[in-house]
Amino acid sequence: MNKFLATALISMAMAVSLPAKAHTEAYFDSINAPHGGQMRMAGPYHLELVTQDKEITLYVANHSDKKISTEGGVGKVAFQIGKAKPTESIKLEPAGDNTFKGTGEFSLTPDTVVIVFLKLPEDEAQSARFTPLKPKAKSEKKAAETKKPASGHDHHDHHMHH
């Protein structure tokens, strides 16, 4: 009985942890986002936030990173510093393809949280929290570094004939 219970619990824990693991913030922070922004998951979407001078661009894709059209959608970005109430917000408009764009005055610090709200036609509203300037944690950097040697650049060194 105990053995069966333990096995059931272990397999349940594994079933729960595997899909979630692929989309953690640490995972997104360790990969290179297609447009150099920060990526987060919101419901059925992968969102990538790119902040430039007075301009916000949000790229929308599904979990397979296939572009999702933003046509007919609405969006908003709110800026929050620490635990304070959001100070500024910028309206996002569909900007063709899988992007929303918004312009306005905003300032980012490492403590700034950017909260994105979006609603696409025939879908539920979603939101995600970004921290564009937050320094990456050391453990995440290590995870990214351990992946680099697999790039295939130094395979030739190992096979040199003496």
C-alpha positions as CSV (number, residue, x, y, z in Angstrom):
1,M,0.0,0.0,0.0
2,N,2.7,2.5,1.0
3,K,4.8,1.7,-2.0
4,F,1.8,2.3,-4.3
5,L,1.0,5.6,-2.6
6,A,4.6,6.8,-2.9
7,T,4.8,5.9,-6.5
8,A,1.5,7.6,-7.2
9,L,2.6,10.8,-5.4
10,I,5.9,10.8,-7.3
11,S,4.3,10.4,-10.7
12,M,1.7,13.1,-9.8
13,A,4.5,15.5,-8.7
14,M,6.4,14.9,-11.9
15,A,3.3,15.4,-14.1
16,V,2.7,18.7,-12.4
17,S,6.2,20.0,-12.4
18,L,7.2,19.2,-16.0
19,P,4.9,21.5,-18.1
20,A,5.2,24.3,-15.6
21,K,8.9,24.2,-15.6
22,A,9.2,25.0,-19.3
23,H,7.6,28.5,-18.8
24,T,9.0,29.8,-15.6
25,E,10.4,33.3,-15.4
26,A,13.9,31.8,-14.9
27,Y,13.4,29.8,-18.1
28,F,12.3,32.9,-20.1
29,D,15.2,34.9,-18.6
30,S,17.7,32.2,-19.7
31,I,16.7,32.2,-23.3
32,N,17.2,34.9,-25.9
33,A,13.9,36.5,-26.7
34,P,13.4,36.9,-30.5
35,H,13.4,40.7,-30.3
36,G,15.7,41.2,-27.3
37,G,12.9,42.0,-24.9
38,Q,11.7,40.2,-21.8
39,M,9.3,37.2,-22.2
40,R,6.5,36.1,-19.9
41,M,3.6,33.8,-20.1
42,A,0.0,35.0,-20.0
43,G,-2.7,32.4,-20.3
44,P,-2.3,30.8,-23.7
45,Y,0.2,33.4,-24.8
46,H,3.9,34.1,-24.7
47,L,4.4,37.8,-24.5
48,E,7.6,39.6,-25.2
49,L,7.9,43.2,-24.0
50,V,10.4,45.5,-25.7
51,T,10.8,49.0,-24.1
52,Q,12.5,51.8,-26.0
53,D,12.5,55.6,-25.6
54,K,8.8,56.5,-25.0
55,E,7.7,53.4,-27.0
56,I,6.5,50.0,-25.8
57,T,6.2,47.1,-28.2
58,L,4.5,43.8,-27.2
59,Y,4.9,40.7,-29.3
60,V,2.2,38.0,-28.9
61,A,2.8,34.3,-29.7
62,N,1.4,31.0,-28.6
63,H,3.2,28.4,-26.6
64,S,4.9,27.1,-29.7
65,D,6.1,30.6,-30.4
66,K,3.8,30.9,-33.4
67,K,2.7,34.5,-34.0
68,I,-0.8,35.4,-32.9
69,S,-2.5,38.3,-34.8
70,T,-3.4,41.2,-32.5
71,E,-5.9,42.6,-35.0
72,G,-9.0,43.8,-33.2
73,G,-7.3,43.5,-29.8
74,V,-6.9,46.0,-27.0
75,G,-4.1,46.4,-24.5
76,K,-2.7,48.5,-21.8
77,V,0.5,48.8,-19.9
78,A,0.8,50.0,-16.3
79,F,4.0,50.9,-14.6
80,Q,4.5,50.2,-10.9
81,I,7.5,50.9,-8.7
82,G,7.9,48.4,-5.9
83,K,4.6,48.0,-4.0
84,A,3.2,51.5,-4.9
85,K,0.1,51.9,-7.0
86,P,0.8,52.0,-10.8
87,T,1.8,55.6,-11.7
88,E,1.6,55.7,-15.4
89,S,-0.3,53.7,-18.0
90,I,0.0,53.6,-21.8
91,K,-2.7,52.3,-24.1
92,L,-1.5,49.6,-26.5
93,E,-2.9,49.5,-30.1
94,P,-2.6,46.7,-32.6
95,A,0.3,47.5,-34.8
96,G,0.1,44.8,-37.5
97,D,1.2,41.2,-37.5
98,N,1.6,40.0,-33.8
99,T,2.4,43.3,-32.2
100,F,0.8,45.9,-30.0
101,K,2.5,49.3,-29.8
102,G,2.0,52.2,-27.4
103,T,3.8,55.5,-26.9
104,G,4.0,57.8,-23.9
105,E,6.2,59.1,-21.1
106,F,7.5,56.4,-18.8
107,S,10.6,55.8,-16.7
108,L,12.0,52.4,-15.9
109,T,14.2,51.5,-12.9
110,P,15.4,48.1,-11.8
111,D,12.4,48.1,-9.4
112,T,9.8,49.0,-12.1
113,V,7.2,46.3,-12.7
114,V,5.4,46.7,-16.0
115,I,2.0,45.1,-15.9
116,V,0.6,44.3,-19.3
117,F,-3.2,43.7,-19.9
118,L,-4.4,42.5,-23.2
119,K,-7.6,41.2,-24.7
120,L,-7.8,39.6,-28.1
121,P,-11.0,39.0,-30.0
122,E,-12.8,35.8,-28.9
123,D,-10.4,35.3,-26.1
124,E,-10.3,36.1,-22.4
125,A,-8.3,39.1,-21.1
126,Q,-4.8,38.2,-19.9
127,S,-2.2,40.0,-17.9
128,A,1.5,39.5,-17.3
129,R,4.1,41.2,-15.1
130,F,7.5,42.2,-16.5
131,T,10.6,43.6,-14.8
132,P,12.6,44.9,-17.8
133,L,15.5,46.3,-15.9
134,K,15.7,43.9,-13.0
135,P,19.2,42.4,-12.9
136,K,19.3,38.7,-13.5
137,A,19.8,36.5,-10.5
138,K,23.1,34.6,-10.4
139,S,21.5,31.2,-10.5
140,E,19.8,32.1,-13.8
141,K,23.1,33.2,-15.3
142,K,24.6,29.9,-14.4
143,A,21.8,28.1,-16.1
144,A,22.4,30.1,-19.2
145,E,26.2,29.5,-19.1
146,T,25.9,25.8,-18.8
147,K,24.0,25.7,-22.1
148,K,26.7,27.5,-24.0
149,P,29.3,24.8,-24.5
150,A,26.7,22.8,-26.5
151,S,27.0,25.4,-29.3
152,G,29.4,23.1,-31.2
153,H,32.3,25.6,-31.5
154,D,34.9,23.5,-29.6
155,H,34.1,20.0,-31.0
156,H,37.2,20.1,-33.2
157,D,39.6,20.6,-30.3
158,H,38.6,17.3,-28.8
159,H,39.3,15.2,-31.9
160,M,42.7,16.6,-32.9
161,H,45.2,13.8,-33.9
162,H,48.6,14.1,-32.3
